[in-house]
Amino acid sequence: MAVEVLTLGDFDIVESGKSLMKGSSRANKRLELLKYFITYRGKKLTPEYIAENLWNASDISDPKNALRTQVFRLRKTLDSMGLKGEKGDGESYLDIAFQNGFYILNIGENCSVDVALFEDNIRAADDARENYPDEAVMKYREAISLYRGQYLADISDSEWVFTVRNRYHRLYVQSLIRLFELLRAKGRNREIVEHFEQAMSYEPFEEALHIFFLEALLELKEYKHALSHYNYITGRMYRELSVKPSPVLKDIYSRIVAGDKNIHSTDISTLTRDFSLDDDMEGALFCDIEYFRTIYNLEERRSIRARSKECLGLVTINNENRKVSKDELNEAAETLKVVLRESLRRGDVFTQWNGHQMIVMLTDVQRDALDLIS
C-alpha cells in the first residue's frame, strides 16, 4: 500500500485515500516534532538543534531529555498508525533513527511526501523548458496541482516553519509564471485563464500573474471581463496594500479600453458623448499624478500659443500642532478633495502629491487675481 504525506495546505497522512490522522490531536508537541522531521527528512539533526528550534529553552529544564521522551512517544504513535513497523511486505514508511548522536527520519520507498514530488516536478520542468516546452508544461502543471495552500498551514506561530513556507510559496509563484510564459508562446491563452483562476485563492497579489491573466483576456478579446478584473484587483491592492497601479498595469488598462472600443464602429457624436460620460463636469478635475503631469505639459504648450497663464499651488494639511493618526490624515485628505472639487473652477485640476498635500493647477489666471480665487 502507498502512503502519502501531505504538507502543502493542512497536514495529513493518507493511505489508499483514507486519512490516518483521523481522531488524533493535530496541535500537540509530538505532532509538531513529526512535521519538523518530515521537513528535514533524510538530514542528520542534533538533539540540541531540534530542541532549540522547537521549544523555548526557558520553558524546559532539560530539552535533550524532553526531546528523547517525545521521540519515544512519536515512534509509538507511528507504530500504532502502521507507519513505523513492518506491514507484511517488510516496509517501514516513516522511521526515526538515532545514529552517532544524530536523529534522522528515513522515508520508505512506498511513502511519498508531496513537497518532494513538488520540487522534483519543478526541477524536471526547468530542465525541459528550453528544448522540450510541452514536457515542461506537463511537469509545471503536475507541480502546481500539488500546491493546496501554504506549507504546513496549520502551524501559525512557530518560527522554524516560516523560511521553508516562504520558499515553497516562491517556487509555486515562479512555476506559475514560467508555465504562463510557455502557454503564451503557444497562444494557449484559455489555459492561462483557467490556471490563474485556480491560483487566485493561494496568491491574490502577485502582479506578474495578473498581468499574464489580463493579457490572455486581451488576446481572447474578453474586454469587459478584463476591465472588471483590472478594476477589482487595482482597487483591492490600493485598499489592502496602499499600492497604486504600476505603469505596466496602466498600459494594459489603455489596451483594454482601446480594444473594447475597436470592436465597435463609432461616429463623432457617439465619441463626444462617451468622452463626456468619463467626467461629471461638476467642479474641478481630480486625477492621478501621471495624468496631472500630462495636463500640465499640455497647458504649458497651449500657453505658448495662446499667451494664457497657468499657476501651480500647493495645499497642505497642517498636522504639526498635534499627533494625527494615519486614518485621521486619510479622512482629512478625502475632505480636502471634496472642498477643492467644489471650490475651484471647472477648468482647474488638482492631484494628491502625498498623504497631506495636494497640488492645484489654476488655468487662465492673472497673478493679481490670485487673492480673489483664494
N, C-alpha and C positions, 0 to 999 in steps of 0.2 A: 504494500500500500504506500502511496505517496503522501507525504506530509508537506504542507505549505505554511511558512511563517510569513504573516502579513504585517508590515510595519508602516507602509505608506497610507496614512489615514489612521483609523483606530487599530490598535494591536490585536492580533488574533493568531491562533494556530489551528489549522484546518486539516482534517483528514477525510478524504472522499466526500468533500463538500460539507462536512459537518464540523462545527466548532468544538474544539477540545477544551475551550476556556469557559464553556457554559457553566454557570453556578459558582465559578471561582471569583475571589475578590481581585479586582484589577487595579487596586490602588495601594498595595502593601509593599514593604521594602523588598520582600523576596521576589516579587514580580518585576520591580524596577531593576533589581540585580540581573534577572534574566534578560531584560531588554538591553541592559548595558553589555552583557556578554555577547548577545546577538549583534549589537552594533559593532563590537570589536572582535567578531568571530575570527578564529584562526590566528589571533595575535597573542603573544605572551604578555601577561599582565601581572605586575607585582601586587601583593595584597595591599601594600601601602598606597599605591597609585589608585587602586579601586576604591579604597575607603576614603581617600582624600576627595575623590570626585563625587562619591555618592552621599557621604554623610558629613555633617558638621562635627569637627573634632571635639568641640566643646560639649557636645551632647552625649558623646560616648567615651567612657574612660579607657576602654581597651578596644580600639577599632579593629585591630588584627584578629582578636579572638571573636569579636562580634561578626566579622566577615566569615570566619570559619564556620560559625554556627549557622549563618544564613545560607552559605553554600551547601552545608549538610541538609538543611531543610529543603532547599531548592532541588537538590538531587532526588530527594524522596518524592517531591511533587512531580517532577518529570517522570519518575518511575511509575507513580500512580496513574499518570496520563498515558503510559505506554510509550514514552518517548526516549527514556534512558536505557532501559534494559532490552533484552532480546525480544523479538516479535515473531518468532517462528522461523524466519529466514536468516536469523543471526544478525539483524541490522539494528544498530543504535542510531537514533535520529538526532538527538541532541545530547552530547556527553561533555560534562565539565571535568577536565583532568587537572591534576596538580603535578607539575614536573619541574624538578630542580628549582623550586622556590617560585614558580610562575603558575598562575591559573591560565587555562586555555579552553575555549569552547570549540569542540570539533563538531562539524556538521556532516551527518551521514549522506551517502550517495542518493538515497531516496527522500531526502529532505531538501526543499528549496526555500530560499529567502528572497522575497520579492525585490528588495533593493539590489541584490546581487544580479538577478536577471535584468533589472532596470539598467544597471551600469553595463552589463555585457551587451545588451542590445544597442545602447548608445555608442559603445566603442566600435561595434560592427558597422553601425550606420556611418559613423565618422570615417572609418576606413574605406567604405564603399562610395562615399558621397561624390567624389570626383569622377571615378571611372564607371561606377555602376549605380546610377541615380535611382533606378527603380527598386533595386535591392535596398538602398539606403532608405527610401520612402517606407518600405515594408518594416524595416528594423526600427525606425523612429516611431512608427505607429505602434509597434509592439511595446516599445518603452513607454510611450505616453499612456497607453491603455492600462499600464500597471500603476500609474500615479492616481491614487484615490484621495489625496489630501496630503497635508504636511506630515513629515516623518514623525512617527510616534505622537500623533496629535493629542493623545490623551494625557501626555506629560506636559504640564503647563509651567511648572516653577523650578525645574532642575536645570542648572546652567550647563551641565555637560552635554545636553542634547542640542543646544542652540546652534552651535557651529555645524554639526552634522546635518541638522534640519535645513539650515540655510544652503548648504552645499547641494543637497538633493533638489531643493527648490530651484536653485540656479541651473542645475543640469536639466530640469524639466522645461524651464523657460527657454534655455538655449536650444534644446531639441525641437521645441515648437517652432522657433524662428528658423532653424535650418530646414525643418520639414516644409514650412511655408515657402522658403526660398526655392526648394526643389519643385514644389507644386506650382508655384507661379511661373517658373521657367517652362513648365509643360502646359501652361494655360489651364490648369485644373483648379479653377477659382471656386467652384462649388464645394470642393473638398476642403479648401481653406476655410470657407464659411462654416462648414459642419464641425471641423475640429476646433475652430475658435469658439463657437457657441458652447461646446463641451468644456473648454478650458476656462471660460469666464468665471466659474464658481471657485476655481483654485487660484487664479491670478487676474484680478479685476483691473489692475492699474498699470500693467506693463505697456507703455506707449507703443513699442515696436509691434506688438501683437495687434493693437487696434489699427495701426497703420496698414498692416497686411490685410486685415478684415475689410477696412473701408476701401482699399484699392481693389480688392476682389469684388466688392459690391459695385464699384465703378465699372469694372470690366464686364460685369453681368448686367449693367445698365439698371440696377435697382437703386435709383437715385433717392427715392423717398425713404427707403429703408436706411440708406447710408446717412441721409440728413438727420433722421430721427436718432440714429446711434451716435452721430457726431455731437448733437445737442445734449444727449444723455450723458455721454462719457466726459465731455469737457465741463459740463455743469457739475457732475459728481466730483471730478478732480479738483475743481475750484472750491467746492463746499467742504470736502473732507481733507484735502491736502494743500489748499491755497495755491494751486498750480494753474497758471493760465495756459491756453493752447500754445504749443510750440509753433515755430514757423512752418514746419513740415505739415502739422495738422491744419494750420490756416490755409496752406496751399491746397490741401485735399478738399477743404471746405469750398474754396473757389472753384475747384474742378467739379465738385458735386453740383453746385448751383449752376455752373455753366452747362454741365451735361444735362441737367434737368430741363433747362431752357432750350437746349439744342434739339430735343426730341419733339418740340412743338414749334410750328411756324408762328410768326407773330407779325404785327403791324405796329406803326408808330403810336397809335392811340393806346393799344394794349401795353406797349412798353412804358409809356408815360404813366399809365395807371399803376403798373407793377412797381415802378420806382417810387411813386408817391406812397404806396402802401408800406414801403420799408421805413417810413418816418411818419409819426403822427402830426408833424409840422407845428406842434404847440411848444412854445418856449425855445430855449437854446438847445443845441445838439450836444449830447454827451456821447463820447466814443472812446475806444481804447487808445493807448499812446501811439501805436504804429499808424493808425488811421489819422490821428491828430497831426502827426508829422507830415503825412501826405497832404492834408488840407492846408497846413501852414505853408508848405512849399508851393502849393498851388496859388495861395493868396499872395505870396511873395512875387511870383511870376506875374500875377494879374496886376499887382500894384505898380510894377514897372511900366506896364502898358497903359493902365488907366489912371495912374498917379493917385491911386487911393491909398489909404493908410490902414494898417492893422496894428494892434497893440497887444502885447502879451502881459498877462498879470498872474500873480501867484497868490492863492488864498490859502492861509494856514490855520489849522485848528490849534489854538493855544492850549497846551496841556502842561505848562511849566509850573503853574501855581499849585497843582495837586496831582497825586498819582492817579492816572487814568488807566483802567484795565483795557485789555485788548478788545473785549466785547463793547465797552463803552465808546472806545475810539471808532470801532466799526459802525456803531449806531450813529455817532456824530457825523461820520463821513457820509452815510446814507442821507441823513437830514440835510447836510450841506449840498448834496447833489440836487435834492428837491428844491432847495432855496435858489440855487444858481439857475436851474432849469426854468423856474417860474419868474425870476427877477431879470435875467438877461434877455436880450432881444432874440428873435428867431434866427437871425443871421450869425449869432455868436456861437462859439464852440468851446467846450471845456472837456478836460480829461483828468483822471486821477493819477498823480505823479507818484505818490507813496501813501502810506496809511493815514497821514494827517495833512496832505497838501493836494490842492487842485490847481491845474494850470488853465487859465482862461485866455481865449483869443477873441478880442473885440475887433470887428471888421468895419471899415469905412468910418473911422472916427478921427477927429482932430484932437490933439493933445490938450488943448484948452477946454475941451468939452468933457474930459475925464471926470472932473469933480461932479458934474451933473449925473453922469452914468453911475458913479458910486453911490 
